[in-house]
């Protein structure tokens, strides 16, 4: 399972660290993923990776 949000598909972003001398080095920023146990309709549970921002939205709507 990749570093991706199950619902929104948020994944790693790529950018540059830029120094004062304008030297550029690659950097990767990873999403804030949490493992959450979700109850399915048939009664079984499943662990999925969800972004923290998505969890906040889910709590608001329920």
C-alpha positions, 0 to 999 in steps of 0.5 A: 500500500502506497503513501496515499490517502484512501479517500482523496488520493493525496500523495507525496509532493516534490519541491526544492530546498533553495539556499541563500546562494540559490542552490537547489536540492530536491525535497519530498514532503509526505502527507500526514497519514493516519491508519484508521479502522473502518467498519464495513456494511457486512460487519468486517473491519478494514484498516486504511490510510487516511490523511489527517485533513480528511479525518477532520472533514469526516468528523465534521460531517458525521 
